[in-house]
Amino acid sequence: MTCMEDHYPSLAEWVRQHGWIEIGQDDDSRSFIRVLDIGGMIWEGAEEYPTLDNALQAADQAVTTWMRQQFGESQSATPPRASDHATWRSK
C-alpha cells in the first residue's frame, strides 16, 4: 500500500510547510478543491472532477508549478493543464 505522499508529493510538501487544502463545495467558492496559504487562495480548481483522485492530481500539479515559480522548488515536471485551474495568485 502506498501513501498519499507517494501519489501527491507537492500537496504533501504544501500542507507540511506552506499552507492547506480545502476539498468540497462551499458557499464561498464554486471550485471543488482549493489550495491556500496565510495570504489567501493560491489556486482554485474546477467546479467538478470525475473522481477525487483527479481533483487531487490537478491540485498537486498546480502546486508543483506554483512552488517552482515562487521558490524554485519542483517535485514533478508535469505542469497543470489550463482546464485544471481557474485562478492563480502570485506572491
C-alpha positions as CSV (number, residue, x, y, z in Angstrom):
1,M,0.0,0.0,0.0
2,T,1.3,3.5,-0.9
3,C,0.7,6.7,1.0
4,M,-0.8,10.0,-0.2
5,E,2.7,11.5,-0.2
6,D,3.8,9.0,-2.9
7,H,0.8,10.0,-5.1
8,Y,0.7,13.7,-4.4
9,P,4.2,14.8,-3.3
10,S,3.7,18.5,-3.9
11,L,0.5,18.6,-1.8
12,A,2.2,16.7,1.0
13,E,5.0,19.3,0.9
14,W,2.4,22.1,0.8
15,V,0.5,21.1,3.8
16,R,3.6,20.3,5.8
17,Q,5.4,23.6,5.1
18,H,3.3,26.2,3.3
19,G,-0.5,26.1,3.8
20,W,-3.5,23.9,3.5
21,I,-6.0,22.5,1.0
22,E,-9.8,22.5,1.1
23,I,-11.9,19.9,-0.6
24,G,-15.6,20.1,-1.3
25,Q,-18.2,22.6,-2.3
26,D,-18.9,25.6,0.0
27,D,-20.8,28.9,-0.1
28,D,-17.6,31.0,-0.7
29,S,-16.3,29.3,-3.8
30,R,-17.6,27.3,-6.8
31,S,-14.5,25.2,-7.0
32,F,-14.3,21.6,-5.7
33,I,-10.7,21.9,-4.5
34,R,-8.7,24.9,-3.3
35,V,-5.1,25.5,-2.2
36,L,-4.4,28.2,0.3
37,D,-1.7,29.8,2.4
38,I,-1.9,32.6,5.0
39,G,-2.2,35.2,2.3
40,G,-5.3,33.5,0.8
41,M,-6.1,31.2,-2.1
42,I,-3.2,30.4,-4.4
43,W,-5.1,28.0,-6.7
44,E,-8.7,27.2,-7.3
45,G,-9.7,24.1,-9.2
46,A,-12.6,23.3,-11.4
47,E,-16.2,23.0,-10.2
48,E,-16.3,19.3,-10.8
49,Y,-13.9,16.4,-11.3
50,P,-14.7,12.8,-12.4
51,T,-13.1,11.5,-9.2
52,L,-11.4,12.7,-6.0
53,D,-8.1,11.4,-7.4
54,N,-8.5,13.6,-10.5
55,A,-9.0,16.7,-8.2
56,L,-6.0,15.8,-6.1
57,Q,-3.9,15.2,-9.2
58,A,-4.9,18.6,-10.6
59,A,-4.0,20.3,-7.3
60,D,-0.7,18.5,-7.0
61,Q,0.3,19.6,-10.5
62,A,-0.8,23.2,-9.8
63,V,1.2,23.3,-6.5
64,T,4.2,21.9,-8.3
65,T,4.1,24.7,-10.8
66,W,3.4,27.4,-8.2
67,M,6.2,26.3,-5.9
68,R,8.6,26.2,-8.9
69,Q,7.6,29.7,-9.9
70,Q,7.7,31.1,-6.3
71,F,10.5,29.1,-4.6
72,G,12.4,27.3,-7.3
73,E,11.1,24.0,-5.9
74,S,10.0,21.2,-8.1
75,Q,8.6,17.8,-7.1
76,S,7.3,17.0,-10.6
77,A,8.0,18.2,-14.1
78,T,4.4,17.9,-15.2
79,P,2.6,21.4,-15.4
80,P,-1.1,21.7,-14.8
81,R,-3.4,21.7,-17.8
82,A,-5.2,25.0,-18.4
83,S,-8.5,23.3,-17.8
84,D,-7.4,22.1,-14.3
85,H,-7.3,25.6,-12.8
86,A,-9.4,28.7,-12.7
87,T,-7.5,31.1,-10.5
88,W,-3.8,31.6,-9.7
89,R,-2.3,34.1,-7.2
90,S,1.3,35.1,-7.3
91,K,3.2,36.3,-4.2
